[in-house]
Amino acid sequence: MTMVDHRFDPVDKATFRDGMSRLGSAVNVVTTISSGTRYGFTASAVCSVSDTPPTLLVCINRASSCFHAFENAAHFCVNTLMPGHECISDHFGGKTSTEDRFSVGDWEVGLTGVPVLANASVSFECGRISSVDEATHHVFFGRVIDIRQNDQRATLLYCMPTSMPRPHEGSVSRTGDRLAVYTGPPVSLHTKAKLVPIVQGRTTEFR
């Protein structure tokens, strides 16, 4: 059942994108294999659905160059990136040809034959169970059948705030392209950031 109050119009695209840019999320590379060819794309639209049974979802734009491989893929893997994997994120971000994307990163073969990033923060290998089209995107659901975790508790975050309070401070920070994050309590991002490395218990900075 569609639950939309038609008395109100949706916000415009620019406003929505700006608002969503403040919703920090992990950077992932989602992979599969089709007719012997490996496919993958960078995604932040990944979400837990349930732990009983373990289920997650992934969103892919139907205009994506590798959409055809994921549309009916029986299995796929969500590889959450580590700090230092910015080049992998960029490589799978759509500007590199399909055949060249896997030239970056240490890739292994998973239980189902899909590519698994050996040193990912965590990898969720999934069997596809259902899917649905919504707006410009295809949402597919996967039952998690294998998880590999990195010994280092760290991950790469995507976030683009214009300005946010510094940790333990009330002032607003505007420091150009400096990327930084504080991960002790309370967690607070600051500065104008795109890819931010999250390392448990300390501040990590890069330019």
Steps between C-alpha positions, in 0.01 A plus 500: 500500500635842405496735799536847349312809611428664165417831666874566516757513223839335544802721556708588194792282393773745603360543850464127545855428382641769727311362798603142430865607468495558876390143568836330545527143376760232439665477159447160339591325178224258398613216275361209302592276209300451180591271210853473636552878522547684829292812563502752781393851598554740789193537722401681816133393470542177697284422800435228755147359475483232770715263703234227502597375252802724418390719208623820338406714201689683230380774264635537146408758239339329202711726274819349643735341246500176701130491585436214257738278699328571833141500377473123517817404687451198724780605735687817586743634760502830692863593573527784754819697440780585741687828544754506218254348253404835347659394171278188492193713561599733216580210267158342544319835495392475137778673306713187453405231250356178641797288403752737664328550834642187661857604416497685833464309827575147617208291379417142596224260397216462748292195589266566209768608253445875538799735555584569864745774604763325711573794732156658519378625836225242467356303209143371486452225244132464416248293312243717326145443627288777346506842338283800422523806276447840659544831319835491314639210703482123530503372859614143552493302823755241600516226762845513657673163467858595593675785681872578503628763742828690514699477823529880494180668614481784247291603203471771234210744530333716234377837622494856363401738779565867434573551867435316823611554861843381599506221763431639848469853358210725414673696226462423133803392302562600136841373396491456123576151377653366821337168583469396860278307735485434870380153598503515877180588687320705386558423134506818294611570146632840404641684201409471135557131437434246228681181597581484868696217663340381822742334741371387836595721790708771333496787258628424151593777259618519140508755220 
